Amino acid sequence: MGWLGMLVKATLSFAMRLPPEPANPIHETLLTFREAVRYVVNWCIENRATNLARVHHNLYHKLRKAYKLPARLTLDAVRQGIWIAKGWLKNPKHGRRPVIRRLSMVLTPKQSYSFSWTEASILTVEGRKTVSLVYVERWHGKYRGWRVKEARLLPNRLNVVIEKEVPVKLINDVLGLDVNYANLTLSDGTRIPIKGFVKALAFKARAEAIQQKYPKKWRYVKGIRKAISRFGVRAKNIIKDTVNQLAVQVVKITSQKNSALAVEDLKKLNSGFKIFSKNQRIRLHLWAYKKLLKTIEFKAGVEGISVIKVNPKGTSSKCPICQSKLKEVSYRRLRCPSCGFEADRDYIGALNVKMKAFSGGLDSPQPDVNPNGMKGKSLGAKCP
């Protein structure tokens, strides 16, 4: 029997120790690179061209001459411009053309940059420059054995993508997971309450109250903007912390039971927001279901636990025993008129997710575990 493994990716963020901007070649390179990417994006959109060979043939020498970029960075600018233009061209609701304001540059390992955990050598308009990185053993040390891949360079940070092949654990069972705004429910009956999202909602409401109090001024008065931003940041941090804590608990329980984890595949979760009231939309956004699932996938992948995604259709409305239509008997409690099975909606959802995982087969190929990531395709989970 062959070795079974899954590819797990993560993004580590490092602060860089840099000189002031006037003497900073990194900042100068980012500015020049941004102008080159803008040129590529505009050319691709005007010519409806996103083929790398065609764009490279038409723009490579022009970019080298106009922006004085090294050969490798010129190619990186072409690739990055194509990614942005392709995303805009594929969107049926184009809107205005992409406006690239952010200073950001994707680096190719061993060509655009080399990395040694405490420092990095980065290709700039002035040649290769070595910068010191702020390495924290508690955060970064546990990933020392992982393979280094591409990176994203920002004005004061370097986000490095790493990956590792993790052996898949042999399992005895599958745990179904039902996620809702109030709790996480597992098919073994475990219920994990979610308290952080309620706190985040309170901060979000305070920010909106300030906007309603100053409907015209809040955009222009710095003090009001800072107050709104402060509440928004606190809500975001609470969600991030809550998601991590919940993911750790779910993965710990799944690992202890030597099981795989089955979850609902809600790819189009956001598409239904417009049918809800404003307050419900806020709650669903803060629910951060996709962020939670991606974090669970990542932490499960590190432990070698398979995550199985199932079709969510009928998971909260059909009987897990006989698949008959359930009827509501009280608040969030359902009963099957055919076999008499009765339970709360969350537990029924978790059981149905588990049953669907079994019916779909446990040996289906799993995608790479790619929580959170860079622009374009998701490249990893951002680790502290």
Secondary structure, DSSP 4 states (H G I P E B T S, - for coil): -PPPEEEEEEEEEEEEE---GGG-HHHHHHHHHHHHHHHHHHHHHHHT---HHHHHHHHHHHHHHHH---HHHHHHHHHHHHHHHHHHHH-SS--SPP---S--EEE-BTTTEEE-SSEEEEEETTEEEEEEE---HHHHGGGTTSEEEEEEE-SSEEEEEEEEEEEPPP-SEEEEEEE-SSEEEETTS-EEE--HHHHHHHHHHHHHHHHHHSTTTTTT-HHHHHHHHHHHHHHHHHHHHHHHHHHHHHHHHHHHTTEEEEEE--TTGGGGGGGS-HHHHHHHHHH-HHHHHHHHHHHHHHTT--EEEE--TTTTTB-TTT-PBPEEEETTEEE-TTT--EEEHHHHHHHHHHHHHHHH-S-SPPPPB--S-SSSS---EEE-
